[in-house]
Amino acid sequence: MLWNWSTIDACFLSESWYIHNNGAFAASCIGVALLAVCLELIRRLGKEYDALLLRQFHARALEMASAGAKGRDDRPICCDNIRSGDLAATHPTIIFRASPPEQLIRAVLHLVFFGLAYILMLLAMYYNGYIIISIILGAGLGKFFCDWLVYRVDVPPPTLARGVEEPAVCCG
């Protein structure tokens, strides 16, 4: 295949995707761009689903830790009371694993992502400049709309500045 800018009489992926006129080629370029947007959407859904599972695991770990820590003289374990040598004895490792339905959802999201990425790669291998530009623009639009960066920073509440505890004595 050679680099080309052909719009009419181009054929992509199968005999049924044959371009007869400029309108069909424009629709193909828009469809390819939307396919790249969908790829970014599926990637984001996978990240969000994994983050959801991690939040659930973290919440369950906190519940287990608070239930287990109250067993000893009804006081929760505090990090200030633990020396580094006691850490392994007081805080066992908790391992969570995705359930089969959760793992199935993760696998299906990956399957769809991988399939769309492979189809886009095959379309790029036609070396049609317009199709490659459509893939690139679609990936950029998909990143812009579907993968907006949000980062949560927990900030402790401000402490009130305490004044001088003892009044200053004038030495005059």
PLY file of the C-alpha trace (Angstrom):
ply
format ascii 1.0
element vertex 172
property float x
property float y
property float z
element edge 171
property int vertex1
property int vertex2
end_header
0.00 0.00 0.00
1.13 3.52 -0.76
0.21 6.82 0.82
-2.82 8.20 -1.01
-5.46 10.93 -0.92
-8.08 9.00 -2.90
-11.70 9.73 -2.08
-13.68 8.00 -4.82
-13.33 4.26 -5.56
-11.65 3.58 -2.23
-12.53 0.38 -0.41
-12.05 -0.22 3.34
-12.11 -3.49 5.34
-14.66 -5.29 3.12
-16.25 -5.16 -0.32
-19.39 -3.61 1.15
-17.44 -0.54 2.32
-16.81 0.76 -1.18
-16.82 4.54 -1.71
-18.90 5.65 -4.71
-19.09 9.41 -4.10
-17.73 12.25 -1.98
-20.68 12.13 0.45
-19.99 8.48 1.25
-16.32 9.28 1.80
-17.18 12.20 4.11
-19.51 9.90 6.07
-16.71 7.33 6.28
-14.30 9.92 7.68
-16.87 11.06 10.25
-17.61 7.44 11.17
-13.91 6.66 11.60
-13.48 9.74 13.82
-16.46 8.65 15.93
-14.96 5.17 16.18
-11.79 6.73 17.64
-13.93 8.75 20.08
-15.65 5.50 21.12
-12.24 3.93 21.68
-11.34 6.67 24.16
-14.76 6.32 25.81
-14.25 2.59 26.31
-10.76 3.24 27.70
-12.26 5.72 30.20
-15.04 3.31 31.18
-12.42 0.67 31.94
-10.46 3.10 34.14
-13.60 4.25 35.95
-14.78 0.70 36.56
-11.39 -0.29 37.99
-11.45 2.83 40.21
-14.95 1.87 41.40
-13.75 -1.61 42.34
-10.76 -0.15 44.20
-13.02 2.23 46.15
-15.26 -0.69 47.10
-12.24 -2.76 48.19
-10.93 0.16 50.23
-14.30 0.66 51.95
-14.52 -3.05 52.79
-10.96 -3.00 54.15
-11.81 -0.06 56.40
-14.93 -1.87 57.64
-12.91 -5.01 58.36
-10.17 -3.04 60.08
-12.58 -1.12 62.27
-14.47 -4.31 63.18
-11.23 -6.17 63.98
-9.62 -3.28 65.84
-12.54 -2.89 68.27
-11.98 -6.44 69.52
-9.08 -5.41 71.78
-10.17 -3.33 74.78
-12.74 -1.47 72.59
-10.26 1.12 71.32
-9.57 1.52 67.63
-5.99 1.09 66.51
-4.34 4.41 65.88
-1.22 4.89 63.84
0.41 6.80 66.72
0.29 3.68 68.93
2.09 1.41 66.46
5.85 1.01 66.31
7.37 -0.11 63.02
8.14 -3.59 64.39
4.51 -4.08 65.45
3.04 -3.15 62.07
2.97 -6.68 60.63
1.47 -8.12 63.80
-1.32 -5.57 64.16
-2.16 -4.94 60.49
-2.36 -8.09 58.38
-2.49 -7.80 54.62
-5.96 -7.97 53.14
-6.17 -9.22 49.57
-9.26 -8.53 47.48
-9.97 -10.18 44.17
-12.60 -9.19 41.65
-15.61 -11.49 41.64
-16.29 -13.47 38.44
-19.02 -11.03 37.26
-16.74 -8.05 37.98
-13.87 -9.70 36.12
-16.22 -10.53 33.23
-17.19 -6.86 32.93
-13.50 -5.90 32.97
-12.77 -8.50 30.28
-15.64 -7.35 28.06
-14.51 -3.72 28.31
-10.99 -4.80 27.36
-12.30 -6.94 24.50
-14.29 -4.03 23.04
-11.34 -1.69 23.49
-8.92 -4.10 21.85
-11.33 -4.80 18.96
-11.89 -1.11 18.24
-8.16 -0.39 18.42
-7.45 -3.22 15.99
-10.09 -2.00 13.51
-8.64 1.52 13.67
-5.17 0.11 13.07
-6.45 -1.78 10.02
-8.07 1.40 8.70
-4.82 3.31 9.17
-2.99 0.63 7.17
-4.84 1.73 4.03
-2.52 4.77 4.18
-5.32 7.10 3.15
-4.41 10.56 4.41
-8.00 11.57 5.13
-8.72 8.42 7.10
-5.52 8.81 9.14
-6.37 12.46 9.86
-9.88 11.34 10.91
-8.38 8.77 13.30
-6.04 11.35 14.82
-8.77 14.00 15.18
-11.17 11.43 16.65
-8.56 10.31 19.18
-7.93 13.93 20.17
-11.64 14.69 20.50
-12.14 11.47 22.44
-9.36 12.37 24.85
-10.80 15.87 25.28
-14.39 14.77 25.92
-13.97 11.36 27.56
-10.79 11.56 29.61
-11.07 14.84 31.47
-8.48 14.85 34.24
-9.95 15.06 37.72
-7.69 14.62 40.72
-8.92 14.71 44.30
-6.65 16.19 46.95
-7.76 15.87 50.55
-6.73 18.99 52.42
-6.81 18.91 56.22
-8.88 21.66 57.83
-6.86 24.71 58.82
-5.86 24.95 62.44
-6.49 28.17 64.27
-3.32 29.99 65.20
-3.00 30.14 68.93
-1.81 33.33 70.53
0.98 33.63 73.03
0.16 31.55 76.09
1.95 33.85 78.56
1.59 37.62 78.55
4.74 39.51 77.66
6.32 41.20 80.61
7.56 44.67 80.03
11.05 45.20 81.35
10.90 48.89 81.61
0 1
1 2
2 3
3 4
4 5
5 6
6 7
7 8
8 9
9 10
10 11
11 12
12 13
13 14
14 15
15 16
16 17
17 18
18 19
19 20
20 21
21 22
22 23
23 24
24 25
25 26
26 27
27 28
28 29
29 30
30 31
31 32
32 33
33 34
34 35
35 36
36 37
37 38
38 39
39 40
40 41
41 42
42 43
43 44
44 45
45 46
46 47
47 48
48 49
49 50
50 51
51 52
52 53
53 54
54 55
55 56
56 57
57 58
58 59
59 60
60 61
61 62
62 63
63 64
64 65
65 66
66 67
67 68
68 69
69 70
70 71
71 72
72 73
73 74
74 75
75 76
76 77
77 78
78 79
79 80
80 81
81 82
82 83
83 84
84 85
85 86
86 87
87 88
88 89
89 90
90 91
91 92
92 93
93 94
94 95
95 96
96 97
97 98
98 99
99 100
100 101
101 102
102 103
103 104
104 105
105 106
106 107
107 108
108 109
109 110
110 111
111 112
112 113
113 114
114 115
115 116
116 117
117 118
118 119
119 120
120 121
121 122
122 123
123 124
124 125
125 126
126 127
127 128
128 129
129 130
130 131
131 132
132 133
133 134
134 135
135 136
136 137
137 138
138 139
139 140
140 141
141 142
142 143
143 144
144 145
145 146
146 147
147 148
148 149
149 150
150 151
151 152
152 153
153 154
154 155
155 156
156 157
157 158
158 159
159 160
160 161
161 162
162 163
163 164
164 165
165 166
166 167
167 168
168 169
169 170
170 171
